[in-house]
Amino acid sequence: MHAVFTASLIVVAIALIVVVLLQSGKSAGLSGAISGGAEQLFGKQKARGLDLVLQRATIVLSVLFFVLTIAIMKI
C-alpha cells in the first residue's frame, strides 16, 4: 500500500511541475512583480482558455499532492 501511495505521489509531483511550467507568465519585469501580483490576487485578470485549464489543473494537483503526502505520513 505504501508503494502505491509513493508511486502516485511521484506521478502527481511530476505532473504538477509540468503544469506549472506550462503556465504563461502573468507579468513581466520588476514592475510586474510588484503590481502584477496584486492584480492577480484581487481578480482583475481572468484566466481564459488554456490558462484556465492549467490553473484548475494546478489547484487539483496541488491538493492531491498534499493529501497523498499526509496519507504517506500516516501510514
C-alpha positions as CSV (number, residue, x, y, z in Angstrom):
1,M,0.0,0.0,0.0
2,H,2.9,2.3,0.8
3,A,4.4,1.7,-2.6
4,V,1.2,2.6,-4.3
5,F,1.0,5.9,-2.5
6,T,4.6,6.7,-3.1
7,A,4.4,5.9,-6.8
8,S,1.2,8.1,-7.2
9,L,2.9,10.9,-5.2
10,I,5.8,10.8,-7.7
11,V,3.5,10.9,-10.7
12,V,1.4,13.8,-9.2
13,A,4.6,15.7,-8.4
14,I,5.9,15.4,-11.9
15,A,2.5,16.4,-13.4
16,L,2.4,19.4,-11.0
17,I,5.8,20.5,-12.2
18,V,4.9,20.2,-15.8
19,V,1.6,22.1,-15.4
20,V,3.2,24.9,-13.5
21,L,6.0,25.2,-16.2
22,L,3.4,25.3,-19.0
23,Q,1.6,28.3,-17.5
24,S,2.2,31.6,-19.1
25,G,3.8,34.4,-17.1
26,K,1.3,36.9,-15.6
27,S,3.7,39.8,-15.5
28,A,7.0,41.0,-16.9
29,G,9.9,42.6,-15.2
30,L,10.2,44.1,-11.7
31,S,7.2,46.4,-12.0
32,G,5.0,43.4,-12.9
33,A,6.3,41.6,-9.9
34,I,5.2,44.4,-7.6
35,S,1.8,45.3,-9.2
36,G,1.0,42.2,-11.2
37,G,0.7,40.0,-8.1
38,A,-1.9,42.3,-6.6
39,E,-3.9,42.3,-9.8
40,Q,-3.9,38.6,-9.9
41,L,-4.8,38.4,-6.2
42,F,-7.9,40.6,-6.5
43,G,-9.1,39.0,-9.7
44,K,-8.7,41.8,-12.2
45,Q,-7.2,39.4,-14.8
46,K,-9.4,36.4,-15.6
47,A,-7.8,33.3,-16.9
48,R,-9.3,32.1,-20.3
49,G,-8.9,29.1,-22.4
50,L,-5.8,27.0,-21.9
51,D,-4.7,29.2,-19.0
52,L,-7.9,28.4,-17.1
53,V,-7.4,24.7,-17.7
54,L,-3.8,24.9,-16.5
55,Q,-4.9,27.0,-13.4
56,R,-7.5,24.5,-12.4
57,A,-5.2,21.5,-13.0
58,T,-2.6,23.2,-10.8
59,I,-5.2,23.5,-8.0
60,V,-6.3,19.9,-8.3
61,L,-2.8,18.5,-8.5
62,S,-1.6,20.6,-5.5
63,V,-4.5,19.4,-3.3
64,L,-3.9,15.8,-4.4
65,F,-0.2,16.3,-3.7
66,F,-0.8,17.4,-0.1
67,V,-3.4,14.7,0.5
68,L,-1.1,12.0,-0.7
69,T,1.8,13.4,1.4
70,I,-0.3,13.4,4.5
71,A,-1.5,9.9,3.7
72,I,2.0,8.6,3.4
73,M,3.0,10.2,6.7
74,K,0.1,8.5,8.4
75,I,1.0,5.0,7.1
